[in-house]
Amino acid sequence: MTSIPDAAQVVVIGGGIAGASTAYHLTNLGITDVVLLEQGNLTCGTTWHAAGLVGQLRATRNATRMSRYGIALWAMTHAPVATVAALRETSVLFAALIGALFLREAFGWQRAAGTAVIVAGVMILRLG
């Protein structure tokens, strides 16, 4: 364990997605004296409970925007934008199909149109 400094310009409490993102953005703004405090390991709290679940809809509009931004920021550090877009969109497609086939959710014209748009987009990305 690294010792905790006596003072810092900014102290971020919590090493989940919001705390880690805040510390990341502060350092990108040039604030180098940032300390991130986490009682366990990074992302071991509530962020860990959602591992693999990349939902974007939250209780408030601002929380939804922050979630969308965090997902896009994470994705851009791991793969080219076109690859990430295709992965995200095909994941939505699989979720809709699982809902219709296994959970007996309605698959109306809205989902059919959305599916067609996603498939067309993925095909365009593969061809382009």
ChimeraX commands (.cxc) that place a marker at each C-alpha (Angstrom):
marker #1 position 0.00,0.00,0.00 radius 0.5
marker #1 position 1.27,3.45,-0.89 radius 0.5
marker #1 position 1.32,5.98,1.93 radius 0.5
marker #1 position -1.27,8.73,1.85 radius 0.5
marker #1 position 0.15,12.25,1.51 radius 0.5
marker #1 position -0.54,14.82,4.22 radius 0.5
marker #1 position -1.91,17.33,1.70 radius 0.5
marker #1 position -3.12,17.47,-1.89 radius 0.5
marker #1 position -4.63,20.07,-4.17 radius 0.5
marker #1 position -7.59,17.75,-4.88 radius 0.5
marker #1 position -8.77,14.66,-3.03 radius 0.5
marker #1 position -11.24,12.38,-4.81 radius 0.5
marker #1 position -13.06,9.93,-2.56 radius 0.5
marker #1 position -14.12,6.69,-4.20 radius 0.5
marker #1 position -12.35,4.68,-6.87 radius 0.5
marker #1 position -15.41,3.70,-8.87 radius 0.5
marker #1 position -16.17,4.88,-12.36 radius 0.5
marker #1 position -17.14,8.39,-11.22 radius 0.5
marker #1 position -14.13,8.87,-8.93 radius 0.5
marker #1 position -11.61,7.41,-11.36 radius 0.5
marker #1 position -13.08,9.47,-14.19 radius 0.5
marker #1 position -12.93,12.64,-12.09 radius 0.5
marker #1 position -9.28,12.05,-11.21 radius 0.5
marker #1 position -8.49,11.27,-14.86 radius 0.5
marker #1 position -10.11,14.47,-16.13 radius 0.5
marker #1 position -8.46,16.63,-13.46 radius 0.5
marker #1 position -5.03,15.36,-14.46 radius 0.5
marker #1 position -5.86,15.98,-18.13 radius 0.5
marker #1 position -6.65,19.57,-17.17 radius 0.5
marker #1 position -3.13,19.87,-15.76 radius 0.5
marker #1 position -3.90,19.39,-12.06 radius 0.5
marker #1 position -1.17,16.96,-11.07 radius 0.5
marker #1 position -1.60,16.99,-7.29 radius 0.5
marker #1 position -4.62,14.65,-7.23 radius 0.5
marker #1 position -5.12,11.89,-4.67 radius 0.5
marker #1 position -7.71,9.17,-5.22 radius 0.5
marker #1 position -8.84,7.41,-2.04 radius 0.5
marker #1 position -10.46,3.99,-2.21 radius 0.5
marker #1 position -11.02,1.66,0.73 radius 0.5
marker #1 position -10.36,-1.45,-1.31 radius 0.5
marker #1 position -9.29,-1.92,-4.90 radius 0.5
marker #1 position -10.29,0.35,-7.75 radius 0.5
marker #1 position -13.83,-0.39,-8.96 radius 0.5
marker #1 position -14.43,-2.88,-6.13 radius 0.5
marker #1 position -17.56,-1.10,-4.88 radius 0.5
marker #1 position -20.81,-0.56,-6.75 radius 0.5
marker #1 position -18.98,-0.26,-10.08 radius 0.5
marker #1 position -17.89,-3.87,-9.66 radius 0.5
marker #1 position -21.48,-5.05,-9.24 radius 0.5
marker #1 position -22.25,-3.86,-12.76 radius 0.5
marker #1 position -19.22,-5.49,-14.40 radius 0.5
marker #1 position -20.12,-6.41,-17.94 radius 0.5
marker #1 position -23.38,-4.51,-17.73 radius 0.5
marker #1 position -22.94,-1.41,-19.83 radius 0.5
marker #1 position -26.33,0.20,-19.31 radius 0.5
marker #1 position -26.71,3.85,-20.13 radius 0.5
marker #1 position -30.14,4.81,-18.84 radius 0.5
marker #1 position -30.01,6.38,-15.37 radius 0.5
marker #1 position -32.49,8.09,-13.06 radius 0.5
marker #1 position -31.60,11.63,-14.17 radius 0.5
marker #1 position -30.65,13.15,-17.50 radius 0.5
marker #1 position -27.27,14.30,-16.20 radius 0.5
marker #1 position -26.44,10.86,-14.81 radius 0.5
marker #1 position -27.37,9.33,-18.16 radius 0.5
marker #1 position -25.12,11.80,-19.97 radius 0.5
marker #1 position -22.25,11.07,-17.60 radius 0.5
marker #1 position -22.69,7.33,-18.08 radius 0.5
marker #1 position -22.74,7.66,-21.87 radius 0.5
marker #1 position -19.65,9.84,-21.81 radius 0.5
marker #1 position -17.79,7.43,-19.51 radius 0.5
marker #1 position -18.59,4.48,-21.75 radius 0.5
marker #1 position -17.42,6.36,-24.84 radius 0.5
marker #1 position -14.25,7.53,-23.09 radius 0.5
marker #1 position -13.42,4.01,-21.92 radius 0.5
marker #1 position -14.14,2.54,-25.33 radius 0.5
marker #1 position -11.95,5.04,-27.16 radius 0.5
marker #1 position -8.98,4.05,-25.01 radius 0.5
marker #1 position -9.40,0.40,-25.94 radius 0.5
marker #1 position -10.24,0.23,-29.65 radius 0.5
marker #1 position -10.81,2.28,-32.79 radius 0.5
marker #1 position -14.13,4.13,-32.80 radius 0.5
marker #1 position -15.70,2.09,-35.63 radius 0.5
marker #1 position -14.97,-1.20,-33.86 radius 0.5
marker #1 position -16.42,0.08,-30.59 radius 0.5
marker #1 position -19.53,1.41,-32.34 radius 0.5
marker #1 position -20.11,-1.94,-34.02 radius 0.5
marker #1 position -19.65,-3.81,-30.73 radius 0.5
marker #1 position -22.05,-1.51,-28.89 radius 0.5
marker #1 position -24.73,-1.69,-31.54 radius 0.5
marker #1 position -24.55,-5.44,-31.97 radius 0.5
marker #1 position -24.78,-5.80,-28.19 radius 0.5
marker #1 position -28.07,-3.85,-28.29 radius 0.5
marker #1 position -29.26,-6.14,-31.07 radius 0.5
marker #1 position -28.46,-9.28,-29.06 radius 0.5
marker #1 position -30.20,-7.83,-26.00 radius 0.5
marker #1 position -33.35,-7.20,-28.06 radius 0.5
marker #1 position -33.25,-10.72,-29.50 radius 0.5
marker #1 position -32.72,-12.31,-26.08 radius 0.5
marker #1 position -35.64,-10.29,-24.74 radius 0.5
marker #1 position -37.91,-11.42,-27.57 radius 0.5
marker #1 position -36.85,-15.07,-27.70 radius 0.5
marker #1 position -36.31,-15.96,-24.06 radius 0.5
marker #1 position -38.25,-13.38,-22.08 radius 0.5
marker #1 position -41.23,-13.25,-24.44 radius 0.5
marker #1 position -41.01,-9.45,-24.84 radius 0.5
marker #1 position -42.92,-7.91,-27.72 radius 0.5
marker #1 position -40.90,-7.44,-30.91 radius 0.5
marker #1 position -42.96,-4.69,-32.59 radius 0.5
marker #1 position -42.24,-2.57,-35.61 radius 0.5
marker #1 position -40.03,-0.22,-33.55 radius 0.5
marker #1 position -37.62,-3.01,-32.63 radius 0.5
marker #1 position -37.73,-4.42,-36.15 radius 0.5
marker #1 position -36.84,-0.99,-37.58 radius 0.5
marker #1 position -34.11,-0.52,-34.98 radius 0.5
marker #1 position -32.71,-3.96,-35.77 radius 0.5
marker #1 position -32.63,-3.16,-39.49 radius 0.5
marker #1 position -30.81,0.13,-38.87 radius 0.5
marker #1 position -28.24,-1.56,-36.61 radius 0.5
marker #1 position -27.58,-4.36,-39.09 radius 0.5
marker #1 position -27.23,-1.83,-41.93 radius 0.5
marker #1 position -24.82,0.28,-39.84 radius 0.5
marker #1 position -22.66,-2.69,-38.95 radius 0.5
marker #1 position -22.56,-3.78,-42.60 radius 0.5
marker #1 position -21.53,-0.28,-43.68 radius 0.5
marker #1 position -18.75,-0.26,-41.08 radius 0.5
marker #1 position -17.51,-3.67,-42.27 radius 0.5
marker #1 position -17.55,-2.59,-45.92 radius 0.5
marker #1 position -16.05,0.85,-45.26 radius 0.5
marker link #1:1,2 radius 0.2
marker link #1:2,3 radius 0.2
marker link #1:3,4 radius 0.2
marker link #1:4,5 radius 0.2
marker link #1:5,6 radius 0.2
marker link #1:6,7 radius 0.2
marker link #1:7,8 radius 0.2
marker link #1:8,9 radius 0.2
marker link #1:9,10 radius 0.2
marker link #1:10,11 radius 0.2
marker link #1:11,12 radius 0.2
marker link #1:12,13 radius 0.2
marker link #1:13,14 radius 0.2
marker link #1:14,15 radius 0.2
marker link #1:15,16 radius 0.2
marker link #1:16,17 radius 0.2
marker link #1:17,18 radius 0.2
marker link #1:18,19 radius 0.2
marker link #1:19,20 radius 0.2
marker link #1:20,21 radius 0.2
marker link #1:21,22 radius 0.2
marker link #1:22,23 radius 0.2
marker link #1:23,24 radius 0.2
marker link #1:24,25 radius 0.2
marker link #1:25,26 radius 0.2
marker link #1:26,27 radius 0.2
marker link #1:27,28 radius 0.2
marker link #1:28,29 radius 0.2
marker link #1:29,30 radius 0.2
marker link #1:30,31 radius 0.2
marker link #1:31,32 radius 0.2
marker link #1:32,33 radius 0.2
marker link #1:33,34 radius 0.2
marker link #1:34,35 radius 0.2
marker link #1:35,36 radius 0.2
marker link #1:36,37 radius 0.2
marker link #1:37,38 radius 0.2
marker link #1:38,39 radius 0.2
marker link #1:39,40 radius 0.2
marker link #1:40,41 radius 0.2
marker link #1:41,42 radius 0.2
marker link #1:42,43 radius 0.2
marker link #1:43,44 radius 0.2
marker link #1:44,45 radius 0.2
marker link #1:45,46 radius 0.2
marker link #1:46,47 radius 0.2
marker link #1:47,48 radius 0.2
marker link #1:48,49 radius 0.2
marker link #1:49,50 radius 0.2
marker link #1:50,51 radius 0.2
marker link #1:51,52 radius 0.2
marker link #1:52,53 radius 0.2
marker link #1:53,54 radius 0.2
marker link #1:54,55 radius 0.2
marker link #1:55,56 radius 0.2
marker link #1:56,57 radius 0.2
marker link #1:57,58 radius 0.2
marker link #1:58,59 radius 0.2
marker link #1:59,60 radius 0.2
marker link #1:60,61 radius 0.2
marker link #1:61,62 radius 0.2
marker link #1:62,63 radius 0.2
marker link #1:63,64 radius 0.2
marker link #1:64,65 radius 0.2
marker link #1:65,66 radius 0.2
marker link #1:66,67 radius 0.2
marker link #1:67,68 radius 0.2
marker link #1:68,69 radius 0.2
marker link #1:69,70 radius 0.2
marker link #1:70,71 radius 0.2
marker link #1:71,72 radius 0.2
marker link #1:72,73 radius 0.2
marker link #1:73,74 radius 0.2
marker link #1:74,75 radius 0.2
marker link #1:75,76 radius 0.2
marker link #1:76,77 radius 0.2
marker link #1:77,78 radius 0.2
marker link #1:78,79 radius 0.2
marker link #1:79,80 radius 0.2
marker link #1:80,81 radius 0.2
marker link #1:81,82 radius 0.2
marker link #1:82,83 radius 0.2
marker link #1:83,84 radius 0.2
marker link #1:84,85 radius 0.2
marker link #1:85,86 radius 0.2
marker link #1:86,87 radius 0.2
marker link #1:87,88 radius 0.2
marker link #1:88,89 radius 0.2
marker link #1:89,90 radius 0.2
marker link #1:90,91 radius 0.2
marker link #1:91,92 radius 0.2
marker link #1:92,93 radius 0.2
marker link #1:93,94 radius 0.2
marker link #1:94,95 radius 0.2
marker link #1:95,96 radius 0.2
marker link #1:96,97 radius 0.2
marker link #1:97,98 radius 0.2
marker link #1:98,99 radius 0.2
marker link #1:99,100 radius 0.2
marker link #1:100,101 radius 0.2
marker link #1:101,102 radius 0.2
marker link #1:102,103 radius 0.2
marker link #1:103,104 radius 0.2
marker link #1:104,105 radius 0.2
marker link #1:105,106 radius 0.2
marker link #1:106,107 radius 0.2
marker link #1:107,108 radius 0.2
marker link #1:108,109 radius 0.2
marker link #1:109,110 radius 0.2
marker link #1:110,111 radius 0.2
marker link #1:111,112 radius 0.2
marker link #1:112,113 radius 0.2
marker link #1:113,114 radius 0.2
marker link #1:114,115 radius 0.2
marker link #1:115,116 radius 0.2
marker link #1:116,117 radius 0.2
marker link #1:117,118 radius 0.2
marker link #1:118,119 radius 0.2
marker link #1:119,120 radius 0.2
marker link #1:120,121 radius 0.2
marker link #1:121,122 radius 0.2
marker link #1:122,123 radius 0.2
marker link #1:123,124 radius 0.2
marker link #1:124,125 radius 0.2
marker link #1:125,126 radius 0.2
marker link #1:126,127 radius 0.2
marker link #1:127,128 radius 0.2
view
